[in-house]
């Protein structure tokens, strides 16, 4: 049973290794949902928010890991 738990933890670790990055990306997705459904922004604006937001989250994550 411990082996199965260890395997599951390893698999989850592949997807959520950096909790700060995961939370940042969830925040970006939440903002995109608000833009798309709440404000009815054009799809280009929503797409740009996702791309730029995820890129910014990645840069911040890399800079945090560097120091």
N, C-alpha and C positions, 0 to 999 in steps of 0.2 A: 504494500500500500504506500509505503514511503517513496518507493521508486516512481509510482504513478504521480504522486504529488510533486516530486522533483521534476518530472518531465513536463507536467502542466505549468509549473513555475518557469521553467526554461522557455517554453513556447510563449507564455505571456510576456516574458522578458524581451522576446524578440520584437514585440509590438509596442511595449510600453517601457522601454529602457530608460528614457528620459521623461520623467513625469512633467516637468516644466514645459517641455516641447509639446507633449501630448495635450496639456491643458491649454497652451497657447493656440494650437491648431483647432481645438474645440471652440475656443473663443472666436477665432476667425470664421469658422463655419456658422456660429451663432449670429455674428454680425452679417454674414452673407444672407442668412435666412431672413433677418429683419429687413435687409435691403430689398430682397426679392419679394417677400410676402407682405411686409408691413408698409414699406415706402413705395413699392411698385417701381423700383429703379429698373432701368434697362438692363438687359442681360450682360451687356458689355461692362457695365459698372460693377455688377455683382461678380462677374468673372475676374475683373481686375482686382477687386477687393480680395478675392480668394488667392489669386496668384501673388499679389504683393504682400498680403498678410502672412501667407505661409513662408514666403521668402524672408520676410522680416523676422518671423519667429525662428526660422532656421539660423539666421545670422546671429540673433541674440543668444540662441542656445550654444552655438559654436564659440562665441566670445566668452560666455560664462564658463564653458569647459576649458577654455584656454588658460584662464586665470585660476 
